[in-house]
Amino acid sequence: MMDLNQAYYLVQVVEKQGFSAAARTLGIPKSRISRQVKSLEETLGTRLLNRDSRQMSLTEAGEAYYRHARMALECMLAAEAAVRKDKDALEGTVTLSSSVGVAQFALSRILPRFLDENPRVVLRLQASNDFADMIGDGIDLAIRGHVRLLPDSGLIQRRIADVPWHLFGSPGLAQQLGHGASPTDLEGQPGLALGWRPGGSSWSLQGPGGSSASVPFAARMRSDDMVILKEAAAAGLGGVALPAYVCAEDVAAGRLCRLLPDWVAGLPEISLLMHERRGNPPQVDALADFLHRELRGVMLD
């Protein structure tokens, strides 16, 4: 039988990254937490934490126990919130994963409002361009961009929107190409590539009447940071393919122009992923509904 107090202490140690930090957060002696975790390990007959003078990490058994313990604690909070049945009862932690670009240019505009409306919810946002392991990393929700169907992973996939990518460049580059420019006019032009790894670079474009074109370019810069690519494009270092919502403010300010207005550089689908299980904590369901409702408008402004 799980001792919820001991499970709670272990979760706090893991999430605060140490006994001392957990003790400060909870306002109790470090020795008490240490005794509780040691007692838990003795009860289970296995070591959950690797400890040395410099760092602490979970053992394989600890990883498994932490995931289930965290879920159990969230369910207890869900049960309490269900009884209270009021909005202010939303309480607990939600872990959300997204790309850096989505976090910077979309989530930054709406998540503060969600947290302001739900003051007892704590959000952990993992912003990374690498796909996280939702189960292994204990992630509740993930926002994913994809051009093909995602593999059947047992996760619930809720479609947000199809988000257009366009080619952008400086006003000088747009003037050089002219209003009636076509993909062939881009040949020989320098470009900026999203993704830092070496390799060939090309823009895959879709145009009027179902036409398509692939335009190779020499990358002046490669980066997985959309901000620096935007700035480089505005400085006249080349064209760049980016989501329309990322560049909307720069286009409105005249710092960037859309190149080849009749062509798009991609139309990936944005989806919200969550675990397929009954009894999701209410704060997870609330954030999922909020993102599904609000994110589309931000990305299609």
Backbone bond lengths (Angstrom), bond angles and torsions (degrees), N, CA, C in turn:
res aa  C-N    CA-C-N  psi(-1)  N-CA   C-N-CA  omega(-1)  CA-C   N-CA-C  phi
1 M - - - 1.462 - - 1.528 109.32 -
2 M 1.336 115.59 130.32 1.460 120.05 -178.71 1.520 110.60 -71.26
3 D 1.336 116.53 130.97 1.451 122.40 171.43 1.524 106.67 -88.36
4 L 1.329 117.07 108.81 1.456 120.16 -173.26 1.522 112.40 -65.30
5 N 1.325 117.38 -30.51 1.462 119.40 176.94 1.523 110.77 -64.56
6 Q 1.328 115.88 -47.15 1.453 119.42 179.32 1.534 110.61 -65.40
7 A 1.316 116.40 -40.41 1.467 119.91 177.73 1.529 110.28 -61.71
8 Y 1.323 116.61 -40.85 1.461 121.02 179.46 1.518 111.37 -62.01
9 Y 1.335 116.11 -43.94 1.464 119.35 179.29 1.528 111.14 -63.01
10 L 1.324 116.93 -41.87 1.464 119.50 179.52 1.526 110.30 -62.45
11 V 1.327 117.26 -45.94 1.460 120.82 179.70 1.529 110.60 -59.44
12 Q 1.329 116.68 -41.57 1.460 119.66 178.99 1.527 111.77 -63.92
13 V 1.328 117.31 -40.21 1.468 120.96 178.72 1.523 110.33 -62.62
14 V 1.323 116.35 -43.12 1.468 120.52 -179.19 1.524 110.44 -66.47
15 E 1.329 117.16 -48.29 1.458 120.25 -173.03 1.522 112.57 -76.26
16 K 1.341 117.35 -24.50 1.470 119.69 175.44 1.524 111.19 -93.68
17 Q 1.344 115.41 -1.56 1.471 122.34 174.86 1.522 113.05 62.93
18 G 1.323 115.45 42.34 1.461 118.58 173.56 1.518 112.77 150.70
19 F 1.344 115.33 158.19 1.453 120.86 -179.86 1.522 111.57 -67.86
20 S 1.320 116.49 -41.73 1.469 119.97 -177.17 1.518 110.97 -63.88
21 A 1.338 116.21 -45.33 1.464 119.82 -179.61 1.526 110.91 -64.92
22 A 1.335 116.85 -39.14 1.460 120.17 177.75 1.524 111.04 -64.24
23 A 1.322 116.45 -41.39 1.466 120.51 179.88 1.529 110.91 -63.70
24 R 1.336 116.63 -41.05 1.465 119.54 178.64 1.521 110.77 -64.40
25 T 1.322 116.76 -41.92 1.464 120.85 -179.33 1.521 111.31 -64.08
26 L 1.330 116.59 -43.44 1.464 121.13 -176.33 1.528 112.83 -83.88
27 G 1.329 116.41 -15.65 1.458 119.98 -179.28 1.516 113.77 70.24
28 I 1.341 116.52 34.17 1.464 121.46 178.46 1.527 108.84 -129.83
29 P 1.339 117.80 163.53 1.462 120.05 -179.18 1.530 111.84 -63.44
30 K 1.306 114.94 142.82 1.468 120.66 176.42 1.521 111.01 -59.38
31 S 1.330 116.86 -35.52 1.466 120.83 -177.69 1.526 111.74 -62.65
32 R 1.342 116.90 -34.13 1.458 119.35 179.76 1.526 110.47 -66.14
33 I 1.317 116.23 -43.63 1.466 119.64 179.24 1.519 110.04 -64.11
34 S 1.322 116.56 -42.75 1.460 120.53 -179.73 1.519 111.03 -60.72
35 R 1.339 116.83 -42.15 1.471 120.34 179.70 1.521 110.72 -64.65
36 Q 1.315 116.94 -41.38 1.461 120.23 -179.05 1.527 111.56 -64.87
37 V 1.323 117.20 -42.94 1.465 120.37 179.55 1.524 110.25 -67.36
38 K 1.334 117.15 -40.28 1.468 120.34 178.14 1.526 110.51 -63.46
39 S 1.343 116.40 -40.74 1.463 120.17 178.14 1.521 110.90 -64.09
40 L 1.322 116.89 -37.23 1.465 121.04 177.57 1.519 110.56 -63.43
41 E 1.326 116.98 -43.79 1.464 120.92 179.13 1.528 110.80 -63.25
42 E 1.331 116.89 -39.31 1.463 120.22 179.10 1.525 110.78 -66.48
43 T 1.315 116.39 -39.60 1.462 119.88 178.48 1.522 111.48 -64.05
44 L 1.321 116.02 -41.22 1.464 120.80 -178.76 1.516 112.68 -80.09
45 G 1.338 116.05 -18.26 1.458 120.15 -179.85 1.515 113.49 72.14
46 T 1.338 116.65 28.68 1.466 119.59 179.00 1.523 109.10 -155.39
47 R 1.318 115.86 156.38 1.462 121.42 178.83 1.524 109.12 -84.76
48 L 1.316 116.94 131.61 1.455 122.24 -179.61 1.523 112.70 -101.14
49 L 1.329 115.76 -26.71 1.463 120.42 -176.48 1.523 110.52 -125.60
50 N 1.322 115.09 138.99 1.463 121.56 167.51 1.519 107.39 -91.22
51 R 1.317 117.41 124.33 1.458 120.84 -176.60 1.525 109.62 -123.58
52 D 1.325 115.72 137.17 1.459 120.78 165.05 1.518 107.06 -145.90
53 S 1.308 117.11 -175.37 1.458 120.18 -173.33 1.523 112.84 -70.16
54 R 1.338 117.73 -17.58 1.455 120.54 -174.57 1.526 114.63 -107.62
55 Q 1.323 117.72 -32.72 1.454 118.74 -174.78 1.516 111.18 -151.85
56 M 1.313 114.29 167.65 1.449 122.09 178.88 1.514 107.56 -133.69
57 S 1.335 117.32 141.60 1.453 121.13 177.49 1.519 109.07 -147.21
58 L 1.316 116.78 159.69 1.455 122.20 178.57 1.521 110.54 -81.80
59 T 1.306 115.87 141.10 1.455 120.01 169.29 1.529 108.11 -76.94
60 E 1.321 117.13 174.88 1.462 119.82 177.60 1.526 110.61 -60.33
61 A 1.332 116.24 -42.14 1.460 119.62 177.37 1.528 110.69 -66.37
62 G 1.331 115.46 -35.95 1.455 119.85 178.45 1.512 112.88 -65.03
63 E 1.330 116.71 -38.35 1.463 120.93 177.16 1.526 110.36 -58.90
64 A 1.343 115.33 -47.43 1.462 119.61 -178.76 1.534 110.83 -64.61
65 Y 1.342 116.63 -44.37 1.461 119.52 -178.31 1.526 110.51 -65.09
66 Y 1.339 116.79 -41.69 1.469 120.32 -179.10 1.525 111.41 -59.57
67 R 1.338 117.54 -44.75 1.458 119.99 -178.02 1.532 110.80 -61.23
68 H 1.337 115.87 -44.96 1.469 119.09 -178.09 1.524 111.04 -72.40
69 A 1.329 117.44 -37.07 1.460 120.57 179.78 1.520 110.39 -65.24
70 R 1.321 116.24 -42.60 1.464 119.82 179.06 1.526 110.64 -62.22
71 M 1.335 115.97 -41.01 1.465 120.25 178.85 1.530 110.54 -64.07
72 A 1.333 116.17 -41.74 1.466 119.67 -179.96 1.526 111.21 -63.84
73 L 1.330 116.73 -41.47 1.461 120.27 179.27 1.525 111.01 -66.37
74 E 1.329 116.45 -38.53 1.456 119.67 177.00 1.529 110.46 -63.54
75 C 1.323 116.50 -38.75 1.464 119.89 179.03 1.527 111.31 -65.12
76 M 1.325 116.92 -36.46 1.464 119.96 176.81 1.529 110.54 -64.24
77 L 1.344 115.82 -40.93 1.457 119.10 177.11 1.527 110.23 -65.22
78 A 1.340 115.82 -37.38 1.458 119.94 178.54 1.529 110.69 -63.37
79 A 1.333 115.93 -40.87 1.463 119.75 179.27 1.525 110.40 -63.03
80 E 1.328 116.49 -41.64 1.461 120.31 179.03 1.526 110.66 -64.38
81 A 1.347 115.64 -43.30 1.462 119.33 -179.22 1.523 111.41 -66.22
82 A 1.337 116.85 -35.41 1.465 120.21 179.89 1.522 111.19 -64.21
83 V 1.323 116.06 -34.52 1.459 120.02 179.25 1.531 110.45 -72.09
84 R 1.327 115.72 -39.08 1.464 118.52 -178.34 1.528 111.93 -69.86
85 K 1.332 115.58 -36.38 1.465 121.81 174.68 1.524 113.07 54.71
86 D 1.290 118.19 39.83 1.454 119.60 172.55 1.509 108.85 -137.11
87 K 1.314 115.37 157.19 1.464 120.50 -173.20 1.511 111.67 -60.67
88 D 1.335 116.54 -39.36 1.453 119.67 -178.08 1.518 112.13 -65.87
89 A 1.360 117.48 -10.83 1.464 119.85 -179.61 1.516 111.93 -78.11
90 L 1.338 118.99 -10.60 1.462 119.71 175.87 1.515 108.63 -59.32
91 E 1.318 115.18 121.48 1.461 120.08 -173.00 1.517 108.76 -153.80
92 G 1.314 115.83 144.42 1.454 120.37 176.85 1.515 111.51 124.47
93 T 1.316 114.95 -175.38 1.457 122.18 -174.95 1.523 110.94 -103.53
94 V 1.319 116.07 141.56 1.464 122.64 171.50 1.519 107.45 -124.37
95 T 1.325 116.59 131.39 1.461 121.18 177.12 1.522 108.24 -107.36
96 L 1.335 115.29 122.41 1.467 122.63 -175.63 1.518 109.28 -121.50
97 S 1.325 116.83 137.29 1.458 122.38 178.23 1.521 109.92 -117.89
98 S 1.329 116.58 138.65 1.463 121.03 176.43 1.516 109.24 -155.65
99 S 1.310 116.63 168.41 1.458 120.26 173.03 1.527 109.32 -69.56
100 V 1.327 116.00 162.75 1.461 120.34 179.05 1.521 110.34 -62.87
101 G 1.336 117.12 -42.77 1.454 120.36 -178.65 1.519 112.76 -62.05
102 V 1.327 117.60 -44.62 1.467 120.89 178.52 1.526 110.01 -62.69
103 A 1.327 116.74 -40.24 1.469 119.90 179.24 1.521 111.16 -64.00
104 Q 1.347 116.65 -45.11 1.463 120.56 -175.36 1.517 113.00 -70.71
105 F 1.339 117.34 -42.04 1.458 120.07 -168.33 1.522 114.47 -106.50
106 A 1.313 118.66 -9.90 1.460 120.18 -179.45 1.529 111.66 -125.24
107 L 1.329 116.75 -57.42 1.467 119.22 -176.94 1.525 111.88 -63.88
108 S 1.325 116.87 -32.98 1.466 119.99 -179.61 1.522 111.81 -60.75
109 R 1.323 117.08 -22.79 1.461 120.95 -177.05 1.527 112.95 -87.91
110 I 1.345 117.80 -17.35 1.465 118.35 -174.09 1.527 114.00 -123.93
111 L 1.338 118.51 -27.85 1.462 119.38 -176.02 1.529 113.29 -64.42
112 P 1.340 120.02 -37.50 1.473 117.53 176.81 1.518 113.01 -56.94
113 R 1.331 116.81 -34.53 1.467 119.61 179.03 1.525 111.15 -66.98
114 F 1.339 116.67 -41.87 1.469 119.69 178.57 1.530 110.22 -61.14
115 L 1.327 116.70 -44.28 1.464 119.88 -178.56 1.522 111.29 -69.49
116 D 1.326 117.21 -33.69 1.461 119.97 177.14 1.523 110.58 -65.92
117 E 1.341 116.52 -37.07 1.466 120.77 179.75 1.522 112.29 -77.13
118 N 1.327 117.27 -18.08 1.469 121.74 -178.17 1.524 108.98 -131.39
119 P 1.323 117.00 76.81 1.465 121.28 -170.32 1.522 114.75 -66.37
120 R 1.331 118.08 -12.48 1.470 118.78 -178.61 1.527 112.10 -103.58
121 V 1.311 115.86 10.23 1.462 120.60 175.74 1.523 108.90 -98.47
122 V 1.334 115.67 135.22 1.469 122.15 176.74 1.523 107.94 -109.91
123 L 1.328 116.27 129.76 1.461 121.32 -177.79 1.526 110.00 -108.56
124 R 1.325 115.39 133.06 1.467 121.79 170.90 1.526 106.83 -114.33
125 L 1.317 116.79 112.45 1.468 122.17 -176.65 1.523 109.54 -106.71
126 Q 1.319 115.98 117.83 1.458 121.53 174.85 1.523 107.56 -97.83
127 A 1.329 117.20 108.19 1.461 122.15 179.03 1.520 108.52 -101.82
128 S 1.309 116.55 109.66 1.463 121.55 -177.26 1.519 108.99 -154.32
129 N 1.330 115.74 146.01 1.458 120.21 176.77 1.516 112.34 -85.54
130 D 1.323 117.41 -1.76 1.462 122.17 173.83 1.524 108.46 -94.94
131 F 1.329 116.39 135.88 1.459 120.12 178.80 1.527 109.44 -67.07
132 A 1.313 115.63 126.31 1.456 120.74 -179.77 1.531 110.14 -84.88
133 D 1.311 115.44 155.57 1.460 122.56 173.28 1.527 106.74 -84.25
134 M 1.333 117.07 103.82 1.448 119.54 -172.84 1.514 112.83 -61.31
135 I 1.325 116.81 -37.32 1.462 119.61 -179.48 1.521 110.23 -78.04
136 G 1.324 116.37 -50.33 1.458 120.22 -176.96 1.511 113.23 -64.22
137 D 1.348 117.43 -33.05 1.459 120.87 -177.94 1.522 112.77 -96.20
138 G 1.329 117.07 4.96 1.463 119.63 176.93 1.515 113.42 65.58
139 I 1.335 117.90 38.02 1.466 122.42 -177.30 1.524 109.66 -94.52
140 D 1.327 116.13 131.87 1.465 121.12 -178.08 1.525 112.02 -83.84
141 L 1.321 116.22 -43.23 1.462 121.87 -175.20 1.520 109.38 -135.46
142 A 1.321 116.69 148.30 1.459 121.03 176.92 1.512 109.65 -142.01
143 I 1.316 116.24 142.01 1.463 122.58 175.24 1.515 107.00 -107.08
144 R 1.315 116.24 124.71 1.457 121.40 -174.44 1.531 110.10 -128.63
145 G 1.328 115.60 138.54 1.448 122.30 170.74 1.516 109.09 -103.19
146 H 1.343 117.87 135.98 1.459 119.75 -176.62 1.526 109.16 -154.66
147 V 1.331 115.48 149.70 1.470 120.95 179.08 1.518 111.48 -103.30
148 R 1.324 116.80 -13.51 1.461 122.02 175.80 1.520 108.33 -125.12
149 L 1.321 116.20 168.36 1.455 119.72 177.71 1.517 110.09 -59.48
150 L 1.319 115.67 136.05 1.455 119.41 175.17 1.523 109.18 -70.58
151 P 1.329 117.21 148.35 1.466 118.65 179.45 1.520 111.52 -62.44
152 D 1.313 115.60 150.81 1.467 121.42 178.61 1.518 108.24 -72.09
153 S 1.328 116.25 101.58 1.456 121.16 -173.85 1.518 112.77 -111.06
154 G 1.344 117.11 5.49 1.456 119.31 -175.01 1.514 113.15 83.04
155 L 1.347 117.20 3.19 1.453 121.90 178.69 1.531 109.33 -94.01
156 I 1.317 116.20 148.80 1.458 121.30 172.77 1.523 108.29 -78.04
157 Q 1.340 117.30 130.37 1.457 122.56 178.98 1.519 109.05 -114.96
158 R 1.327 116.35 118.38 1.465 121.73 179.29 1.522 108.43 -112.52
159 R 1.328 116.09 118.00 1.460 120.80 -177.40 1.522 110.83 -68.91
160 I 1.347 115.88 133.21 1.460 121.23 175.96 1.528 110.32 -97.04
161 A 1.336 117.07 -58.61 1.463 120.77 -176.40 1.516 109.60 -172.29
162 D 1.336 115.95 162.09 1.457 122.44 165.73 1.525 106.61 -93.45
163 V 1.313 116.97 119.05 1.468 121.58 -172.30 1.527 110.17 -107.07
164 P 1.338 118.09 117.24 1.464 119.58 -178.27 1.523 112.99 -73.21
165 W 1.321 115.17 141.36 1.461 123.15 169.60 1.525 107.32 -106.30
166 H 1.318 116.39 138.70 1.457 121.81 178.68 1.529 109.74 -123.92
167 L 1.313 115.31 166.03 1.459 121.16 170.82 1.520 108.62 -90.04
168 F 1.328 116.20 131.07 1.460 121.50 179.95 1.528 109.90 -125.17
169 G 1.308 115.07 152.63 1.459 121.07 176.25 1.516 110.01 -158.31
170 S 1.304 116.17 178.10 1.456 120.82 179.29 1.520 110.25 -70.79
171 P 1.342 118.20 159.06 1.467 120.05 175.21 1.523 112.15 -55.55
172 G 1.334 116.52 -34.89 1.458 119.32 179.01 1.520 112.32 -64.30
173 L 1.336 117.03 -41.75 1.462 120.67 178.60 1.518 110.50 -67.06
174 A 1.334 116.85 -40.39 1.467 120.11 178.74 1.526 110.75 -62.74
175 Q 1.325 116.68 -40.44 1.467 120.30 178.47 1.525 110.68 -66.63
176 Q 1.329 116.51 -38.82 1.470 120.77 178.96 1.528 111.14 -62.36
177 L 1.323 117.39 -40.84 1.460 121.09 -179.25 1.521 111.69 -72.91
178 G 1.327 116.90 -35.66 1.456 120.86 179.56 1.521 112.27 87.40
179 H 1.330 115.94 166.77 1.466 121.68 -174.03 1.523 112.64 -70.14
180 G 1.308 117.77 -32.83 1.460 119.52 -176.32 1.507 113.59 -97.16
181 A 1.329 117.02 27.74 1.464 120.70 -175.05 1.525 110.89 -66.73
182 S 1.325 114.87 151.04 1.463 122.37 176.96 1.519 108.26 -124.59
183 P 1.341 118.39 169.97 1.469 119.85 179.51 1.533 113.81 -54.39
184 T 1.319 117.99 -32.21 1.472 119.31 -179.58 1.523 111.47 -64.80
185 D 1.329 117.28 -26.23 1.459 120.41 179.35 1.523 112.25 -71.00
186 L 1.324 116.30 -14.20 1.465 120.03 178.15 1.524 112.18 -84.69
187 E 1.323 117.14 -13.56 1.460 119.89 -177.65 1.518 109.95 -61.75
188 G 1.307 115.36 130.86 1.458 121.10 -178.02 1.512 114.10 87.56
189 Q 1.343 117.47 -7.41 1.461 120.61 177.50 1.531 109.99 -80.15
190 P 1.327 117.72 141.01 1.471 119.28 175.06 1.527 110.60 -68.61
191 G 1.313 116.18 155.73 1.454 120.33 179.73 1.511 111.90 -139.07
192 L 1.312 114.69 172.17 1.461 123.67 178.64 1.523 106.96 -123.20
193 A 1.331 116.81 130.88 1.465 121.34 -171.25 1.525 111.10 -111.30
194 L 1.321 115.55 133.38 1.462 121.34 174.54 1.524 108.32 -81.33
195 G 1.322 116.83 121.06 1.456 122.60 -175.25 1.520 109.42 113.38
196 W 1.322 115.78 128.46 1.461 118.70 -171.54 1.519 114.09 -89.84
197 R 1.321 117.83 -11.85 1.465 119.47 -176.13 1.529 110.85 -73.68
198 P 1.348 117.79 145.38 1.466 120.80 -178.56 1.514 111.98 -68.69
199 G 1.328 115.57 157.35 1.454 120.94 178.82 1.514 110.66 152.02
200 G 1.314 116.64 176.21 1.450 120.96 177.85 1.516 111.43 -69.82
201 S 1.329 115.58 150.67 1.462 120.35 -178.22 1.514 109.92 -127.63
202 S 1.323 116.56 139.30 1.461 121.01 176.86 1.517 109.14 -156.54
203 W 1.322 115.14 153.93 1.453 121.21 173.53 1.527 108.26 -99.65
204 S 1.316 116.75 125.57 1.467 121.59 175.81 1.522 107.42 -99.57
205 L 1.326 115.74 112.58 1.455 121.36 -170.59 1.524 111.18 -113.77
206 Q 1.337 115.43 145.30 1.460 121.87 173.48 1.524 107.47 -119.51
207 G 1.336 115.15 133.77 1.450 119.52 -174.20 1.510 113.83 -125.95
208 P 1.307 116.25 -164.39 1.477 121.02 -176.59 1.525 111.89 -61.71
209 G 1.334 115.41 145.28 1.449 121.01 175.30 1.508 114.99 65.02
210 G 1.337 116.88 24.48 1.461 120.25 179.42 1.511 114.34 79.08
211 S 1.340 118.44 10.29 1.465 121.21 178.16 1.522 110.30 -70.91
212 S 1.311 115.77 157.53 1.467 120.88 179.86 1.525 109.23 -144.84
213 A 1.308 115.49 159.00 1.466 121.25 179.03 1.512 108.80 -154.36
214 S 1.315 115.94 146.09 1.461 122.38 174.10 1.520 107.46 -118.12
215 V 1.321 116.71 121.24 1.465 121.80 -175.44 1.527 108.90 -117.33
216 P 1.330 118.58 106.73 1.464 120.25 176.29 1.527 110.42 -71.09
217 F 1.313 115.82 150.63 1.468 119.20 177.45 1.525 109.61 -148.05
218 A 1.315 114.63 156.43 1.467 121.25 175.21 1.520 107.95 -88.26
219 A 1.316 116.84 120.46 1.463 121.24 -175.59 1.529 110.99 -78.54
220 R 1.324 116.02 116.60 1.464 120.45 173.72 1.522 110.95 -73.47
221 M 1.312 115.57 -28.45 1.470 120.74 179.91 1.516 108.70 -150.05
222 R 1.330 115.34 143.73 1.459 122.59 172.46 1.525 108.23 -123.14
223 S 1.296 116.48 135.46 1.459 120.06 178.64 1.515 109.51 -162.01
224 D 1.343 116.64 150.56 1.463 119.88 171.85 1.525 111.40 -96.26
225 D 1.355 116.09 12.67 1.457 121.83 178.42 1.531 108.54 -106.02
226 M 1.332 116.70 112.91 1.457 120.25 -177.98 1.520 112.82 -67.00
227 V 1.324 117.73 -27.62 1.465 120.51 -178.46 1.520 110.63 -64.05
228 I 1.319 116.82 -48.57 1.462 118.97 -177.97 1.522 111.20 -68.75
229 L 1.330 117.64 -32.04 1.463 119.94 176.29 1.525 110.81 -66.94
230 K 1.319 116.81 -40.52 1.463 121.11 176.15 1.515 111.07 -59.45
231 E 1.330 115.48 -46.74 1.466 120.04 -178.05 1.522 110.83 -65.03
232 A 1.329 116.78 -39.19 1.461 120.22 178.92 1.526 110.63 -65.24
233 A 1.333 117.15 -40.14 1.463 120.51 178.16 1.526 110.66 -64.58
234 A 1.335 117.05 -43.44 1.463 120.55 178.98 1.523 111.57 -63.46
235 A 1.342 116.36 -28.85 1.463 120.86 179.10 1.525 112.68 -81.06
236 G 1.332 117.61 -0.59 1.449 120.91 175.98 1.509 115.45 88.19
237 L 1.343 117.20 19.72 1.463 119.92 -178.06 1.522 113.40 -84.53
238 G 1.331 117.90 -5.71 1.457 120.11 177.97 1.511 111.95 147.02
239 G 1.334 115.14 174.89 1.447 120.56 176.74 1.517 111.04 -83.01
240 V 1.332 115.97 159.87 1.460 120.75 -179.53 1.526 109.02 -148.13
241 A 1.313 116.40 142.42 1.458 122.22 175.00 1.524 108.40 -97.99
242 L 1.337 116.40 120.61 1.457 121.84 -177.95 1.528 109.02 -144.56
243 P 1.339 117.50 160.19 1.466 119.52 175.35 1.529 110.76 -60.49
244 A 1.311 116.17 143.70 1.464 120.48 -176.90 1.525 111.64 -58.29
245 Y 1.346 117.47 -41.12 1.462 119.77 -176.01 1.523 112.54 -67.14
246 V 1.331 116.98 -24.54 1.467 120.90 179.32 1.524 110.96 -67.87
247 C 1.328 116.55 -34.20 1.462 121.03 -174.22 1.524 113.07 -104.14
248 A 1.319 118.95 2.91 1.469 121.78 -172.59 1.526 111.95 -57.52
249 E 1.319 118.54 -45.88 1.465 120.78 -177.74 1.519 111.06 -67.37
250 D 1.323 117.93 -37.74 1.464 121.03 -179.79 1.524 111.07 -68.98
251 V 1.336 116.97 -36.08 1.466 120.23 176.51 1.527 109.63 -66.46
252 A 1.336 116.97 -43.45 1.466 120.44 179.73 1.518 111.71 -62.95
253 A 1.342 116.14 -32.56 1.469 120.81 -179.78 1.522 112.81 -84.40
254 G 1.331 117.46 -4.92 1.453 120.35 179.28 1.522 114.70 82.40
255 R 1.338 117.53 9.65 1.462 120.34 179.94 1.524 111.78 -82.62
256 L 1.318 116.65 -27.23 1.457 122.64 177.76 1.516 109.52 -129.66
257 C 1.322 115.16 153.13 1.463 121.28 174.39 1.524 108.76 -126.98
258 R 1.303 114.97 150.02 1.453 118.45 174.40 1.523 109.24 -80.18
259 L 1.328 116.70 128.68 1.449 122.21 177.20 1.530 109.16 -92.46
260 L 1.305 117.13 144.46 1.469 121.89 -179.61 1.528 110.82 49.52
261 P 1.326 118.02 68.56 1.479 121.20 -173.85 1.522 115.18 -58.49
262 D 1.337 117.69 -21.65 1.462 119.41 -179.06 1.525 112.78 -87.14
263 W 1.322 117.27 1.08 1.463 121.63 -176.07 1.521 109.95 -120.79
264 V 1.333 116.21 147.94 1.463 121.44 174.40 1.524 108.92 -117.18
265 A 1.313 115.39 151.63 1.462 121.04 -177.65 1.524 112.03 -103.19
266 G 1.324 116.22 21.16 1.461 120.49 178.84 1.509 110.71 141.99
267 L 1.326 116.05 154.01 1.466 121.53 178.51 1.531 108.85 -141.47
268 P 1.329 117.02 62.88 1.472 118.97 -177.80 1.520 111.56 -69.55
269 E 1.317 114.23 154.57 1.461 121.51 176.79 1.517 109.31 -92.07
270 I 1.307 116.05 137.85 1.470 121.82 175.10 1.524 107.70 -104.01
271 S 1.322 116.41 127.06 1.463 121.82 -178.79 1.520 110.72 -126.48
272 L 1.313 114.27 152.44 1.462 121.85 173.91 1.521 108.00 -105.06
273 L 1.321 117.15 124.80 1.460 122.29 -178.97 1.515 109.70 -108.59
274 M 1.331 115.40 140.49 1.459 120.36 175.80 1.526 108.78 -149.58
275 H 1.320 115.77 162.89 1.455 120.67 -176.99 1.525 110.87 -70.45
276 E 1.312 114.92 141.02 1.456 120.70 177.61 1.522 108.23 -91.25
277 R 1.299 115.14 88.62 1.457 120.08 179.00 1.521 108.34 -151.67
278 R 1.314 115.23 149.57 1.454 119.63 176.57 1.520 109.60 -75.89
279 G 1.312 114.39 154.30 1.448 118.65 173.63 1.502 114.44 73.55
280 N 1.364 118.29 33.71 1.453 119.47 172.69 1.523 108.76 -54.82
281 P 1.327 118.74 141.58 1.465 119.65 174.23 1.521 109.63 -55.42
282 P 1.314 117.77 141.91 1.477 120.18 -174.69 1.515 113.46 -59.91
283 Q 1.343 117.85 -31.66 1.458 118.48 179.51 1.526 111.59 -68.43
284 V 1.346 117.13 -30.08 1.465 120.48 176.87 1.521 110.14 -69.50
285 D 1.345 116.23 -47.03 1.462 119.79 178.10 1.524 111.21 -62.11
286 A 1.334 116.32 -38.32 1.470 119.87 -178.89 1.522 110.90 -65.01
287 L 1.342 117.27 -43.70 1.460 119.74 179.15 1.520 110.57 -67.96
288 A 1.324 117.31 -38.28 1.467 120.20 178.46 1.527 110.25 -60.24
289 D 1.328 116.98 -45.82 1.469 120.43 179.46 1.531 110.95 -64.82
290 F 1.315 116.04 -39.62 1.470 120.47 179.28 1.528 110.75 -62.66
291 L 1.335 117.25 -47.29 1.460 120.69 179.92 1.523 111.33 -63.68
292 H 1.324 116.76 -42.08 1.455 120.54 179.89 1.527 111.11 -63.13
293 R 1.307 116.32 -32.16 1.460 120.98 -178.31 1.532 112.73 -83.40
294 E 1.326 117.48 -38.28 1.465 120.91 -169.37 1.526 115.22 -100.89
295 L 1.324 117.58 -26.40 1.462 119.46 -170.75 1.524 112.25 -69.73
296 R 1.312 116.58 -35.33 1.468 119.76 -179.40 1.533 111.25 -57.96
297 G 1.325 116.67 -45.94 1.458 119.77 -178.84 1.513 113.07 -61.33
298 V 1.331 116.65 -38.41 1.466 120.89 179.02 1.518 110.71 -66.21
299 M 1.317 116.88 -41.81 1.463 120.37 -174.94 1.525 113.31 -78.18
300 L 1.324 117.06 -19.04 1.465 119.93 -178.55 1.516 112.42 -111.10
301 D 1.335 117.84 14.46 1.460 121.06 176.62 1.528 110.51 -57.72
